[in-house]
Amino acid sequence: MEKTDILIVGSGCSGLYAALNLPENRKITIISKSDLESNDSFLAQGGICMLKNDDDYDSYFEDTMKAGHYENDKKSVEIMIRSSQDVIRDLVDYGVAFARDENGQFLFTREGAHSHHRILFHEDITGKEITRHLLAAAKAKPNITLYEYTTLLDIVEKDNVCYGGLVQKQNSHLEIIQADTTILATGGVGGLFQHSTNYRHLTGDGLAIALRHHIQLKNIDYIQIHPTTFYDPDETKRSFLISESVRGEGAKLYGKDMQRFVYELLPRDVLSKAIYKKMEADHTKHVWEDLKPIPKDELESHFPNILKHCEEKGYDPEEECIPIVPAQHYFMGGIDVNYESKTSMENLYAVGETACNGVHGKNRLASNSLLESLVFAKRAAADIIENGAVLPDGDSFENLVQALPLNYYVNTKQVEKNYHQLVKKAIQAQRDARDDQDAHENFAFNRF
Ligand SMILES: Cc1cc2nc3c(=O)[nH]c(=O)nc-3n(C[C@H](O)[C@H](O)[C@H](O)COP(=O)(O)OP(=O)(O)OC[C@H]3O[C@@H](n4cnc5c(N)ncnc54)[C@H](O)[C@@H]3O)c2cc1C
């Protein structure tokens, strides 16, 4: 058994940033199901939004609300936008190099449903640039211990208070990590879907554990489909994203007659549906994206990794169109949290994609998720510092551990399978309960 002050489950941007915002006199343990770099934060291509100046506030707020079908929590949106400059300052201090012009001023790109250019980027690997710096900073802190290939199987809980977690370590042994506070930063649910841009091991484990312990969830059927991923006939692979900023910079979409059929900068859900309809009408498995309208030097300097991927797949985007298809991409719903990222259970927080603070409403605006993850991870850390953990009198931790049905967890493969079923059933049930034609259509296209 190990004892820590704060257990953080997940080494993506949200988990790392929460850790970095906690004081150095607290012992912090970060665990990751896979290696430390294999998470969606490293995959983010397009960028991260920032409030450029006060003049852009209303427009940025409205774009976020409109993309979210006005189901967003307005206060969460305001917190995110107002905190963006502070977070970006932190990132720059950690060494993150956003694109700048010759005078050293930030360059901003644009993506679908944004009225203005307000997205900071680093080539087409913004997430990697941000998260590798956060990871390096976390590794350098003497109070932070990182364990890779260590999977949270369950939390230790009694009477709606969390006392840490039961984990499977890299050597397959089960171990208890006792913690005053636990933060779930377990990412999205893409691994449950046939086609997804997410890492396959991101299967909503935080949600499964929340379901087991009756922790409040919200909008778990709000799942975003990204309109443009590279079509690969090998359907077992993770879908490679063709960033929305490619369309923001001028790329066009064509049906099989090589004619435009849609305005390319519609919100993601609306555009995905238009593409599916076109594929149905054309009897094809993909539509075409034309990157040639983007000036050559812009294409090569801004999107080198997308070009490289297409070339590896036998396409030269500077000369020909590439095949694209929508795929599951992002999870707007999640573990219900307050503005300080606290769940309905004492001593338990949730941050990043697994949490739902209402920022995204029904559909996320492009490049809001890295920002939302970071803003609300920092707020979780601030709340932990301010309020500490609740430590009720009662059973000793040893007694709680004794009461755990350890036999249930020994067959971890079966536990994982059960968790996947639990989450899929809950998503399906919420979708069925909601009288929402959009959501039903979305699901018809995107199967588990
Ligand atoms: C291809 C792609 C492109 C994207 N582009 C952008 C973009 O341009 N801009 C933007 O804002 N957003 C973008 N996003 C979304 C954004 O990257 C994610 O929403 C964000 O990074 C989520 O961060 P996170 O910390 O919540 O989760 P992640 O970074 O996914 O990390 C999850 C962590 O949880 C760990 N974990 C999961 N289950 C367990 C368990 N049971 N036990 C232990 N550890 C566990 C994983 O190993 C991992 O370390 C993109 C996403 C993808 C997939």
The ligand as an SDF file (V2000), in Angstrom:
LIG
                    3D

 53 58  0  0  0  0  0  0  0  0999 V2000
   -6.7280   13.8600  -32.8430 C   0  0  0  0  0  0  0  0  0  0  0  0
   -7.1830   14.8760  -31.8480 C   0  0  0  0  0  0  0  0  0  0  0  0
   -7.0040   16.2260  -32.1170 C   0  0  0  0  0  0  0  0  0  0  0  0
   -7.4250   17.1940  -31.2060 C   0  0  0  0  0  0  0  0  0  0  0  0
   -7.1900   18.5110  -31.4760 N   0  0  0  0  0  0  0  0  0  0  0  0
   -7.5270   19.4390  -30.5540 C   0  0  0  0  0  0  0  0  0  0  0  0
   -7.1990   20.8000  -30.7590 C   0  0  0  0  0  0  0  0  0  0  0  0
   -6.6050   21.1730  -31.7690 O   0  0  0  0  0  0  0  0  0  0  0  0
   -7.5520   21.6970  -29.7980 N   0  0  0  0  0  0  0  0  0  0  0  0
   -8.2110   21.3440  -28.6570 C   0  0  0  0  0  0  0  0  0  0  0  0
   -8.5110   22.2050  -27.8370 O   0  0  0  0  0  0  0  0  0  0  0  0
   -8.5130   20.0320  -28.4420 N   0  0  0  0  0  0  0  0  0  0  0  0
   -8.1820   19.0890  -29.3470 C   0  0  0  0  0  0  0  0  0  0  0  0
   -8.4690   17.7790  -29.1080 N   0  0  0  0  0  0  0  0  0  0  0  0
   -9.1200   17.3990  -27.8370 C   0  0  0  0  0  0  0  0  0  0  0  0
   -8.0990   17.4450  -26.6950 C   0  0  0  0  0  0  0  0  0  0  0  0
   -6.8640   16.9400  -27.1420 O   0  0  0  0  0  0  0  0  0  0  0  0
   -8.5720   16.6200  -25.5130 C   0  0  0  0  0  0  0  0  0  0  0  0
   -9.8850   16.9360  -25.1960 O   0  0  0  0  0  0  0  0  0  0  0  0
   -7.7210   16.8990  -24.2810 C   0  0  0  0  0  0  0  0  0  0  0  0
   -6.3720   16.7460  -24.6010 O   0  0  0  0  0  0  0  0  0  0  0  0
   -8.1090   15.9600  -23.1710 C   0  0  0  0  0  0  0  0  0  0  0  0
   -7.1300   16.0070  -22.1710 O   0  0  0  0  0  0  0  0  0  0  0  0
   -7.3160   15.1030  -20.8990 P   0  0  0  0  0  0  0  0  0  0  0  0
   -6.1820   15.4490  -19.9890 O   0  0  0  0  0  0  0  0  0  0  0  0
   -8.6720   15.2120  -20.3840 O   0  0  0  0  0  0  0  0  0  0  0  0
   -7.1930   13.5980  -21.4520 O   0  0  0  0  0  0  0  0  0  0  0  0
   -6.0370   12.8280  -22.2130 P   0  0  0  0  0  0  0  0  0  0  0  0
   -4.9790   13.7340  -22.6850 O   0  0  0  0  0  0  0  0  0  0  0  0
   -6.6520   11.9300  -23.2030 O   0  0  0  0  0  0  0  0  0  0  0  0
   -5.4020   11.9290  -21.0550 O   0  0  0  0  0  0  0  0  0  0  0  0
   -6.1180   10.8800  -20.4530 C   0  0  0  0  0  0  0  0  0  0  0  0
   -5.1790   10.1390  -19.5160 C   0  0  0  0  0  0  0  0  0  0  0  0
   -5.9360    9.2740  -18.6830 O   0  0  0  0  0  0  0  0  0  0  0  0
   -5.2460    8.0290  -18.5790 C   0  0  0  0  0  0  0  0  0  0  0  0
   -6.2300    7.0100  -18.1810 N   0  0  0  0  0  0  0  0  0  0  0  0
   -7.4250    6.7060  -18.7440 C   0  0  0  0  0  0  0  0  0  0  0  0
   -8.0290    5.7230  -18.0600 N   0  0  0  0  0  0  0  0  0  0  0  0
   -7.1960    5.4090  -17.0300 C   0  0  0  0  0  0  0  0  0  0  0  0
   -7.2300    4.4640  -15.9620 C   0  0  0  0  0  0  0  0  0  0  0  0
   -8.2630    3.6200  -15.7720 N   0  0  0  0  0  0  0  0  0  0  0  0
   -6.1660    4.4050  -15.1150 N   0  0  0  0  0  0  0  0  0  0  0  0
   -5.0810    5.2270  -15.2740 C   0  0  0  0  0  0  0  0  0  0  0  0
   -5.0130    6.1340  -16.2510 N   0  0  0  0  0  0  0  0  0  0  0  0
   -6.0500    6.2290  -17.1100 C   0  0  0  0  0  0  0  0  0  0  0  0
   -4.6470    7.8450  -19.9600 C   0  0  0  0  0  0  0  0  0  0  0  0
   -3.6130    6.8810  -19.9500 O   0  0  0  0  0  0  0  0  0  0  0  0
   -4.1410    9.2760  -20.2100 C   0  0  0  0  0  0  0  0  0  0  0  0
   -2.8960    9.4600  -19.5800 O   0  0  0  0  0  0  0  0  0  0  0  0
   -8.0610   16.8000  -30.0070 C   0  0  0  0  0  0  0  0  0  0  0  0
   -8.2660   15.4430  -29.7550 C   0  0  0  0  0  0  0  0  0  0  0  0
   -7.8230   14.4840  -30.6520 C   0  0  0  0  0  0  0  0  0  0  0  0
   -8.0530   13.0420  -30.3430 C   0  0  0  0  0  0  0  0  0  0  0  0
  1  2  1  0
  2  3  1  0
  2 52  2  0
  3  4  2  0
  4  5  1  0
  4 50  1  0
  5  6  2  0
  6  7  1  0
  6 13  1  0
  7  8  2  0
  7  9  1  0
  9 10  1  0
 10 11  2  0
 10 12  1  0
 12 13  2  0
 13 14  1  0
 14 15  1  0
 14 50  1  0
 15 16  1  0
 16 17  1  0
 16 18  1  0
 18 19  1  0
 18 20  1  0
 20 21  1  0
 20 22  1  0
 22 23  1  0
 23 24  1  0
 24 25  2  0
 24 26  1  0
 24 27  1  0
 27 28  1  0
 28 29  2  0
 28 30  1  0
 28 31  1  0
 31 32  1  0
 32 33  1  0
 33 34  1  0
 33 48  1  0
 34 35  1  0
 35 36  1  0
 35 46  1  0
 36 37  1  0
 36 45  1  0
 37 38  2  0
 38 39  1  0
 39 40  1  0
 39 45  2  0
 40 41  1  0
 40 42  2  0
 42 43  1  0
 43 44  2  0
 44 45  1  0
 46 47  1  0
 46 48  1  0
 48 49  1  0
 50 51  2  0
 51 52  1  0
 52 53  1  0
M  END
$$$$
